[in-house]
Amino acid sequence: MVAGCLRGTGLFEGQKFCKPTKSNPKGFFEDREVNLLNESILKQVPGLRGMRRGRRWLAIVPNGHKFSISEPVNRKINKLTGREAFCYKDPRFCYTLPCWLPKLPSVHLVCVFRHPDTTVRSMLRECKQATYLRGFRINRPKAIRIWECMYLHVLKHQLSGGNWLFLHYDQMLFSDGTERLEEFLGLGLDSEFPDTSLRRTSASKSSVNKNALSLYARLCSLSGYSD
């Protein structure tokens, strides 16, 4: 949704987007080259080498894992970050961002999140419907661990510095979020892109463990969002 709001701003978002799906009918606004590059970076994590390509956005990366990148990967990152103005979106950045940041001294980092229960339901639905995820073994406890792991990495990156903006999904459905994002980026957004009819899942706080709820509360505090 946030990446969709940035279409028409002049930012380069990629050349070959992942196709829209039933669960995401407006599209993902993710460039396949960026996805596959991050997939190759994640492949080096012990336990993920055998994970089929395209599925590593569902990985659980140990906290403290140190990434290294090969020269071919380094050249590809240099090429992708060599543009004057761009916007790349990929959930894998939750893990691989340290490999990109040395190339991005003045980058603006936008972290979008939802309630963990909402995200987990969406993940489970995608895993059930998407052809490329057919046969992938996942259940609700594992999906919650994935959510926790990804955002714990994000908060670690945020503490290391950088120019960050945290936004709750619901904030983007109203003027509060779009206005904050416009001010943060210094760009005029497509405020008509967010579609409240696509907010199809309501969160159940009682179905999420205390650790996930505590992490969610930290993210809400950073975004200024209150349930």
ChimeraX commands (.cxc) that place a marker at each C-alpha (Angstrom):
marker #1 position 0.00,0.00,0.00 radius 0.5
marker #1 position 2.77,2.43,0.92 radius 0.5
marker #1 position 4.79,1.57,-2.18 radius 0.5
marker #1 position 1.62,1.99,-4.25 radius 0.5
marker #1 position 1.15,5.48,-2.83 radius 0.5
marker #1 position 4.59,6.36,-4.20 radius 0.5
marker #1 position 3.80,5.47,-7.80 radius 0.5
marker #1 position 3.87,8.55,-9.98 radius 0.5
marker #1 position 6.34,10.39,-7.74 radius 0.5
marker #1 position 9.25,9.81,-10.11 radius 0.5
marker #1 position 10.90,7.26,-7.84 radius 0.5
marker #1 position 12.18,4.15,-9.61 radius 0.5
marker #1 position 10.52,1.10,-8.03 radius 0.5
marker #1 position 11.71,-1.60,-10.37 radius 0.5
marker #1 position 11.31,-2.94,-13.89 radius 0.5
marker #1 position 9.58,-6.27,-13.35 radius 0.5
marker #1 position 7.03,-6.33,-10.55 radius 0.5
marker #1 position 5.67,-9.44,-8.90 radius 0.5
marker #1 position 2.17,-9.99,-10.29 radius 0.5
marker #1 position -0.96,-9.11,-8.26 radius 0.5
marker #1 position -2.69,-12.01,-6.54 radius 0.5
marker #1 position -6.12,-12.68,-5.10 radius 0.5
marker #1 position -4.83,-11.77,-1.65 radius 0.5
marker #1 position -3.08,-8.65,-2.93 radius 0.5
marker #1 position -5.14,-7.47,-5.94 radius 0.5
marker #1 position -3.47,-4.05,-6.27 radius 0.5
marker #1 position -0.04,-5.61,-6.53 radius 0.5
marker #1 position 3.07,-5.95,-4.39 radius 0.5
marker #1 position 5.25,-3.23,-5.96 radius 0.5
marker #1 position 8.26,-5.47,-5.44 radius 0.5
marker #1 position 10.94,-5.75,-8.10 radius 0.5
marker #1 position 11.89,-9.31,-8.93 radius 0.5
marker #1 position 15.58,-8.43,-9.19 radius 0.5
marker #1 position 15.59,-7.04,-5.64 radius 0.5
marker #1 position 13.67,-10.08,-4.36 radius 0.5
marker #1 position 16.06,-12.56,-5.96 radius 0.5
marker #1 position 19.13,-10.65,-4.80 radius 0.5
marker #1 position 17.90,-10.73,-1.21 radius 0.5
marker #1 position 17.05,-14.41,-1.66 radius 0.5
marker #1 position 20.66,-15.10,-2.63 radius 0.5
marker #1 position 21.91,-13.22,0.45 radius 0.5
marker #1 position 19.59,-15.19,2.73 radius 0.5
marker #1 position 20.69,-18.48,1.18 radius 0.5
marker #1 position 23.96,-18.27,3.14 radius 0.5
marker #1 position 22.11,-18.55,6.49 radius 0.5
marker #1 position 22.57,-22.05,7.97 radius 0.5
marker #1 position 19.34,-23.98,7.62 radius 0.5
marker #1 position 18.06,-21.89,4.69 radius 0.5
marker #1 position 20.22,-23.29,1.90 radius 0.5
marker #1 position 17.67,-25.97,1.18 radius 0.5
marker #1 position 14.73,-23.59,1.32 radius 0.5
marker #1 position 13.23,-23.23,-2.13 radius 0.5
marker #1 position 13.89,-19.93,-3.91 radius 0.5
marker #1 position 11.13,-17.37,-3.44 radius 0.5
marker #1 position 10.16,-18.62,0.00 radius 0.5
marker #1 position 12.88,-17.00,2.12 radius 0.5
marker #1 position 10.68,-14.05,3.10 radius 0.5
marker #1 position 9.25,-16.69,5.44 radius 0.5
marker #1 position 12.66,-17.44,6.94 radius 0.5
marker #1 position 13.65,-17.28,10.59 radius 0.5
marker #1 position 17.13,-15.75,10.76 radius 0.5
marker #1 position 19.01,-16.09,14.06 radius 0.5
marker #1 position 19.55,-12.80,15.86 radius 0.5
marker #1 position 23.15,-11.71,15.48 radius 0.5
marker #1 position 23.77,-13.49,12.17 radius 0.5
marker #1 position 26.54,-11.72,10.26 radius 0.5
marker #1 position 25.97,-11.53,6.52 radius 0.5
marker #1 position 28.74,-11.41,3.96 radius 0.5
marker #1 position 28.22,-10.68,0.29 radius 0.5
marker #1 position 30.11,-11.90,-2.73 radius 0.5
marker #1 position 31.54,-9.56,-5.33 radius 0.5
marker #1 position 28.78,-10.37,-7.88 radius 0.5
marker #1 position 26.13,-9.56,-5.27 radius 0.5
marker #1 position 28.00,-6.39,-4.34 radius 0.5
marker #1 position 28.01,-5.28,-8.00 radius 0.5
marker #1 position 24.28,-5.88,-8.30 radius 0.5
marker #1 position 23.57,-3.85,-5.15 radius 0.5
marker #1 position 25.75,-1.04,-6.49 radius 0.5
marker #1 position 23.76,-1.08,-9.73 radius 0.5
marker #1 position 20.39,-1.00,-7.99 radius 0.5
marker #1 position 21.41,1.77,-5.59 radius 0.5
marker #1 position 23.19,3.81,-8.25 radius 0.5
marker #1 position 19.99,5.51,-9.37 radius 0.5
marker #1 position 19.34,9.07,-8.28 radius 0.5
marker #1 position 15.93,8.38,-6.73 radius 0.5
marker #1 position 14.40,5.00,-6.03 radius 0.5
marker #1 position 12.07,3.10,-3.72 radius 0.5
marker #1 position 12.59,-0.61,-3.12 radius 0.5
marker #1 position 10.19,-2.74,-1.12 radius 0.5
marker #1 position 10.89,-6.28,0.07 radius 0.5
marker #1 position 10.03,-7.98,3.37 radius 0.5
marker #1 position 13.46,-9.64,3.17 radius 0.5
marker #1 position 15.04,-6.25,3.92 radius 0.5
marker #1 position 14.09,-6.95,7.55 radius 0.5
marker #1 position 17.10,-9.27,7.48 radius 0.5
marker #1 position 19.34,-8.14,4.61 radius 0.5
marker #1 position 19.30,-4.37,5.22 radius 0.5
marker #1 position 22.87,-4.33,6.67 radius 0.5
marker #1 position 24.14,-5.50,3.28 radius 0.5
marker #1 position 22.54,-2.50,1.56 radius 0.5
marker #1 position 23.00,0.34,4.05 radius 0.5
marker #1 position 26.71,0.99,3.34 radius 0.5
marker #1 position 25.62,2.00,-0.18 radius 0.5
marker #1 position 22.85,4.29,1.12 radius 0.5
marker #1 position 24.28,7.12,3.26 radius 0.5
marker #1 position 21.17,9.32,3.00 radius 0.5
marker #1 position 18.40,6.74,2.68 radius 0.5
marker #1 position 14.91,7.16,4.16 radius 0.5
marker #1 position 13.73,3.93,5.78 radius 0.5
marker #1 position 10.01,3.24,6.13 radius 0.5
marker #1 position 8.83,0.36,8.30 radius 0.5
marker #1 position 5.17,-0.61,7.90 radius 0.5
marker #1 position 3.54,-3.06,10.29 radius 0.5
marker #1 position 0.18,-4.47,11.34 radius 0.5
marker #1 position -1.05,-6.27,14.41 radius 0.5
marker #1 position 0.75,-9.64,14.55 radius 0.5
marker #1 position -2.52,-11.57,14.48 radius 0.5
marker #1 position -3.58,-9.77,11.29 radius 0.5
marker #1 position -0.21,-10.40,9.66 radius 0.5
marker #1 position -0.16,-14.05,10.67 radius 0.5
marker #1 position -3.62,-14.66,9.22 radius 0.5
marker #1 position -2.49,-13.02,5.99 radius 0.5
marker #1 position 0.67,-15.15,5.89 radius 0.5
marker #1 position -1.25,-18.37,6.44 radius 0.5
marker #1 position -3.77,-17.42,3.75 radius 0.5
marker #1 position -0.97,-16.65,1.27 radius 0.5
marker #1 position 0.76,-19.94,2.04 radius 0.5
marker #1 position -2.48,-21.77,1.40 radius 0.5
marker #1 position -3.35,-20.01,-1.86 radius 0.5
marker #1 position -0.05,-19.20,-3.60 radius 0.5
marker #1 position 1.20,-21.82,-6.05 radius 0.5
marker #1 position 4.89,-21.14,-5.31 radius 0.5
marker #1 position 4.26,-21.89,-1.61 radius 0.5
marker #1 position 2.46,-25.18,-2.23 radius 0.5
marker #1 position 3.79,-27.78,0.17 radius 0.5
marker #1 position 5.47,-25.23,2.46 radius 0.5
marker #1 position 5.01,-26.40,6.02 radius 0.5
marker #1 position 3.77,-23.66,8.31 radius 0.5
marker #1 position 1.34,-23.31,11.18 radius 0.5
marker #1 position 0.21,-20.44,13.37 radius 0.5
marker #1 position 2.96,-20.72,16.04 radius 0.5
marker #1 position 5.65,-20.76,13.34 radius 0.5
marker #1 position 4.06,-17.76,11.57 radius 0.5
marker #1 position 4.10,-15.82,14.84 radius 0.5
marker #1 position 7.80,-16.67,15.31 radius 0.5
marker #1 position 8.51,-15.40,11.80 radius 0.5
marker #1 position 6.71,-12.12,12.57 radius 0.5
marker #1 position 8.60,-11.69,15.82 radius 0.5
marker #1 position 11.96,-12.50,14.26 radius 0.5
marker #1 position 11.55,-10.06,11.37 radius 0.5
marker #1 position 10.57,-7.09,13.52 radius 0.5
marker #1 position 13.19,-7.82,16.18 radius 0.5
marker #1 position 15.75,-7.51,13.38 radius 0.5
marker #1 position 14.12,-4.26,12.22 radius 0.5
marker #1 position 14.35,-2.75,15.70 radius 0.5
marker #1 position 17.98,-3.79,15.93 radius 0.5
marker #1 position 18.68,-2.01,12.63 radius 0.5
marker #1 position 16.79,1.07,13.85 radius 0.5
marker #1 position 18.87,1.26,17.02 radius 0.5
marker #1 position 22.00,1.21,14.86 radius 0.5
marker #1 position 20.98,4.54,13.34 radius 0.5
marker #1 position 19.41,5.89,10.19 radius 0.5
marker #1 position 16.47,8.04,9.22 radius 0.5
marker #1 position 13.41,5.94,10.09 radius 0.5
marker #1 position 9.66,6.32,9.91 radius 0.5
marker #1 position 7.40,3.71,11.49 radius 0.5
marker #1 position 3.83,3.47,10.22 radius 0.5
marker #1 position 0.95,1.26,11.26 radius 0.5
marker #1 position -1.05,-0.09,8.32 radius 0.5
marker #1 position -4.21,1.55,9.70 radius 0.5
marker #1 position -2.55,4.96,9.78 radius 0.5
marker #1 position -2.10,4.78,6.01 radius 0.5
marker #1 position -5.84,4.34,5.51 radius 0.5
marker #1 position -6.38,7.87,6.78 radius 0.5
marker #1 position -4.76,11.24,6.23 radius 0.5
marker #1 position -2.56,10.95,9.33 radius 0.5
marker #1 position -0.30,8.36,7.78 radius 0.5
marker #1 position -0.11,9.78,4.27 radius 0.5
marker #1 position 0.63,13.28,5.60 radius 0.5
marker #1 position 3.42,11.98,7.82 radius 0.5
marker #1 position 4.90,10.00,4.94 radius 0.5
marker #1 position 4.71,13.01,2.61 radius 0.5
marker #1 position 6.51,15.16,5.16 radius 0.5
marker #1 position 9.12,12.47,5.82 radius 0.5
marker #1 position 9.93,11.97,2.14 radius 0.5
marker #1 position 9.24,15.47,0.85 radius 0.5
marker #1 position 7.02,14.04,-1.88 radius 0.5
marker #1 position 3.39,14.28,-2.87 radius 0.5
marker #1 position 1.70,10.88,-2.63 radius 0.5
marker #1 position -1.21,9.22,-4.35 radius 0.5
marker #1 position -3.55,9.49,-1.36 radius 0.5
marker #1 position -6.32,7.71,-3.29 radius 0.5
marker #1 position -4.37,4.46,-3.50 radius 0.5
marker #1 position -5.15,3.09,0.01 radius 0.5
marker #1 position -8.39,1.10,-0.12 radius 0.5
marker #1 position -10.24,0.45,3.14 radius 0.5
marker #1 position -12.21,-2.38,1.49 radius 0.5
marker #1 position -8.99,-4.43,1.40 radius 0.5
marker #1 position -8.75,-4.32,5.19 radius 0.5
marker #1 position -10.37,-7.72,5.44 radius 0.5
marker #1 position -8.95,-9.09,8.68 radius 0.5
marker #1 position -9.52,-7.85,12.22 radius 0.5
marker #1 position -7.00,-8.67,14.92 radius 0.5
marker #1 position -7.61,-10.87,17.93 radius 0.5
marker #1 position -5.26,-9.86,20.72 radius 0.5
marker #1 position -6.06,-12.92,22.80 radius 0.5
marker #1 position -4.62,-15.24,20.17 radius 0.5
marker #1 position -1.09,-13.78,20.27 radius 0.5
marker #1 position 1.59,-14.52,22.86 radius 0.5
marker #1 position 2.90,-11.90,25.27 radius 0.5
marker #1 position 6.26,-11.52,23.53 radius 0.5
marker #1 position 4.62,-10.68,20.20 radius 0.5
marker #1 position 2.22,-8.25,21.86 radius 0.5
marker #1 position 5.10,-6.55,23.66 radius 0.5
marker #1 position 6.99,-6.18,20.39 radius 0.5
marker #1 position 3.86,-4.85,18.71 radius 0.5
marker #1 position 3.48,-2.27,21.51 radius 0.5
marker #1 position 7.05,-1.08,20.86 radius 0.5
marker #1 position 6.28,-0.64,17.16 radius 0.5
marker #1 position 3.06,1.23,17.96 radius 0.5
marker #1 position 4.99,3.56,20.26 radius 0.5
marker #1 position 7.49,4.35,17.50 radius 0.5
marker #1 position 4.66,5.08,15.06 radius 0.5
marker #1 position 2.50,7.06,17.49 radius 0.5
marker #1 position -0.36,4.64,16.88 radius 0.5
marker #1 position -2.90,3.61,19.49 radius 0.5
marker #1 position -5.42,0.77,19.06 radius 0.5
marker link #1:1,2 radius 0.2
marker link #1:2,3 radius 0.2
marker link #1:3,4 radius 0.2
marker link #1:4,5 radius 0.2
marker link #1:5,6 radius 0.2
marker link #1:6,7 radius 0.2
marker link #1:7,8 radius 0.2
marker link #1:8,9 radius 0.2
marker link #1:9,10 radius 0.2
marker link #1:10,11 radius 0.2
marker link #1:11,12 radius 0.2
marker link #1:12,13 radius 0.2
marker link #1:13,14 radius 0.2
marker link #1:14,15 radius 0.2
marker link #1:15,16 radius 0.2
marker link #1:16,17 radius 0.2
marker link #1:17,18 radius 0.2
marker link #1:18,19 radius 0.2
marker link #1:19,20 radius 0.2
marker link #1:20,21 radius 0.2
marker link #1:21,22 radius 0.2
marker link #1:22,23 radius 0.2
marker link #1:23,24 radius 0.2
marker link #1:24,25 radius 0.2
marker link #1:25,26 radius 0.2
marker link #1:26,27 radius 0.2
marker link #1:27,28 radius 0.2
marker link #1:28,29 radius 0.2
marker link #1:29,30 radius 0.2
marker link #1:30,31 radius 0.2
marker link #1:31,32 radius 0.2
marker link #1:32,33 radius 0.2
marker link #1:33,34 radius 0.2
marker link #1:34,35 radius 0.2
marker link #1:35,36 radius 0.2
marker link #1:36,37 radius 0.2
marker link #1:37,38 radius 0.2
marker link #1:38,39 radius 0.2
marker link #1:39,40 radius 0.2
marker link #1:40,41 radius 0.2
marker link #1:41,42 radius 0.2
marker link #1:42,43 radius 0.2
marker link #1:43,44 radius 0.2
marker link #1:44,45 radius 0.2
marker link #1:45,46 radius 0.2
marker link #1:46,47 radius 0.2
marker link #1:47,48 radius 0.2
marker link #1:48,49 radius 0.2
marker link #1:49,50 radius 0.2
marker link #1:50,51 radius 0.2
marker link #1:51,52 radius 0.2
marker link #1:52,53 radius 0.2
marker link #1:53,54 radius 0.2
marker link #1:54,55 radius 0.2
marker link #1:55,56 radius 0.2
marker link #1:56,57 radius 0.2
marker link #1:57,58 radius 0.2
marker link #1:58,59 radius 0.2
marker link #1:59,60 radius 0.2
marker link #1:60,61 radius 0.2
marker link #1:61,62 radius 0.2
marker link #1:62,63 radius 0.2
marker link #1:63,64 radius 0.2
marker link #1:64,65 radius 0.2
marker link #1:65,66 radius 0.2
marker link #1:66,67 radius 0.2
marker link #1:67,68 radius 0.2
marker link #1:68,69 radius 0.2
marker link #1:69,70 radius 0.2
marker link #1:70,71 radius 0.2
marker link #1:71,72 radius 0.2
marker link #1:72,73 radius 0.2
marker link #1:73,74 radius 0.2
marker link #1:74,75 radius 0.2
marker link #1:75,76 radius 0.2
marker link #1:76,77 radius 0.2
marker link #1:77,78 radius 0.2
marker link #1:78,79 radius 0.2
marker link #1:79,80 radius 0.2
marker link #1:80,81 radius 0.2
marker link #1:81,82 radius 0.2
marker link #1:82,83 radius 0.2
marker link #1:83,84 radius 0.2
marker link #1:84,85 radius 0.2
marker link #1:85,86 radius 0.2
marker link #1:86,87 radius 0.2
marker link #1:87,88 radius 0.2
marker link #1:88,89 radius 0.2
marker link #1:89,90 radius 0.2
marker link #1:90,91 radius 0.2
marker link #1:91,92 radius 0.2
marker link #1:92,93 radius 0.2
marker link #1:93,94 radius 0.2
marker link #1:94,95 radius 0.2
marker link #1:95,96 radius 0.2
marker link #1:96,97 radius 0.2
marker link #1:97,98 radius 0.2
marker link #1:98,99 radius 0.2
marker link #1:99,100 radius 0.2
marker link #1:100,101 radius 0.2
marker link #1:101,102 radius 0.2
marker link #1:102,103 radius 0.2
marker link #1:103,104 radius 0.2
marker link #1:104,105 radius 0.2
marker link #1:105,106 radius 0.2
marker link #1:106,107 radius 0.2
marker link #1:107,108 radius 0.2
marker link #1:108,109 radius 0.2
marker link #1:109,110 radius 0.2
marker link #1:110,111 radius 0.2
marker link #1:111,112 radius 0.2
marker link #1:112,113 radius 0.2
marker link #1:113,114 radius 0.2
marker link #1:114,115 radius 0.2
marker link #1:115,116 radius 0.2
marker link #1:116,117 radius 0.2
marker link #1:117,118 radius 0.2
marker link #1:118,119 radius 0.2
marker link #1:119,120 radius 0.2
marker link #1:120,121 radius 0.2
marker link #1:121,122 radius 0.2
marker link #1:122,123 radius 0.2
marker link #1:123,124 radius 0.2
marker link #1:124,125 radius 0.2
marker link #1:125,126 radius 0.2
marker link #1:126,127 radius 0.2
marker link #1:127,128 radius 0.2
marker link #1:128,129 radius 0.2
marker link #1:129,130 radius 0.2
marker link #1:130,131 radius 0.2
marker link #1:131,132 radius 0.2
marker link #1:132,133 radius 0.2
marker link #1:133,134 radius 0.2
marker link #1:134,135 radius 0.2
marker link #1:135,136 radius 0.2
marker link #1:136,137 radius 0.2
marker link #1:137,138 radius 0.2
marker link #1:138,139 radius 0.2
marker link #1:139,140 radius 0.2
marker link #1:140,141 radius 0.2
marker link #1:141,142 radius 0.2
marker link #1:142,143 radius 0.2
marker link #1:143,144 radius 0.2
marker link #1:144,145 radius 0.2
marker link #1:145,146 radius 0.2
marker link #1:146,147 radius 0.2
marker link #1:147,148 radius 0.2
marker link #1:148,149 radius 0.2
marker link #1:149,150 radius 0.2
marker link #1:150,151 radius 0.2
marker link #1:151,152 radius 0.2
marker link #1:152,153 radius 0.2
marker link #1:153,154 radius 0.2
marker link #1:154,155 radius 0.2
marker link #1:155,156 radius 0.2
marker link #1:156,157 radius 0.2
marker link #1:157,158 radius 0.2
marker link #1:158,159 radius 0.2
marker link #1:159,160 radius 0.2
marker link #1:160,161 radius 0.2
marker link #1:161,162 radius 0.2
marker link #1:162,163 radius 0.2
marker link #1:163,164 radius 0.2
marker link #1:164,165 radius 0.2
marker link #1:165,166 radius 0.2
marker link #1:166,167 radius 0.2
marker link #1:167,168 radius 0.2
marker link #1:168,169 radius 0.2
marker link #1:169,170 radius 0.2
marker link #1:170,171 radius 0.2
marker link #1:171,172 radius 0.2
marker link #1:172,173 radius 0.2
marker link #1:173,174 radius 0.2
marker link #1:174,175 radius 0.2
marker link #1:175,176 radius 0.2
marker link #1:176,177 radius 0.2
marker link #1:177,178 radius 0.2
marker link #1:178,179 radius 0.2
marker link #1:179,180 radius 0.2
marker link #1:180,181 radius 0.2
marker link #1:181,182 radius 0.2
marker link #1:182,183 radius 0.2
marker link #1:183,184 radius 0.2
marker link #1:184,185 radius 0.2
marker link #1:185,186 radius 0.2
marker link #1:186,187 radius 0.2
marker link #1:187,188 radius 0.2
marker link #1:188,189 radius 0.2
marker link #1:189,190 radius 0.2
marker link #1:190,191 radius 0.2
marker link #1:191,192 radius 0.2
marker link #1:192,193 radius 0.2
marker link #1:193,194 radius 0.2
marker link #1:194,195 radius 0.2
marker link #1:195,196 radius 0.2
marker link #1:196,197 radius 0.2
marker link #1:197,198 radius 0.2
marker link #1:198,199 radius 0.2
marker link #1:199,200 radius 0.2
marker link #1:200,201 radius 0.2
marker link #1:201,202 radius 0.2
marker link #1:202,203 radius 0.2
marker link #1:203,204 radius 0.2
marker link #1:204,205 radius 0.2
marker link #1:205,206 radius 0.2
marker link #1:206,207 radius 0.2
marker link #1:207,208 radius 0.2
marker link #1:208,209 radius 0.2
marker link #1:209,210 radius 0.2
marker link #1:210,211 radius 0.2
marker link #1:211,212 radius 0.2
marker link #1:212,213 radius 0.2
marker link #1:213,214 radius 0.2
marker link #1:214,215 radius 0.2
marker link #1:215,216 radius 0.2
marker link #1:216,217 radius 0.2
marker link #1:217,218 radius 0.2
marker link #1:218,219 radius 0.2
marker link #1:219,220 radius 0.2
marker link #1:220,221 radius 0.2
marker link #1:221,222 radius 0.2
marker link #1:222,223 radius 0.2
marker link #1:223,224 radius 0.2
marker link #1:224,225 radius 0.2
marker link #1:225,226 radius 0.2
marker link #1:226,227 radius 0.2
view
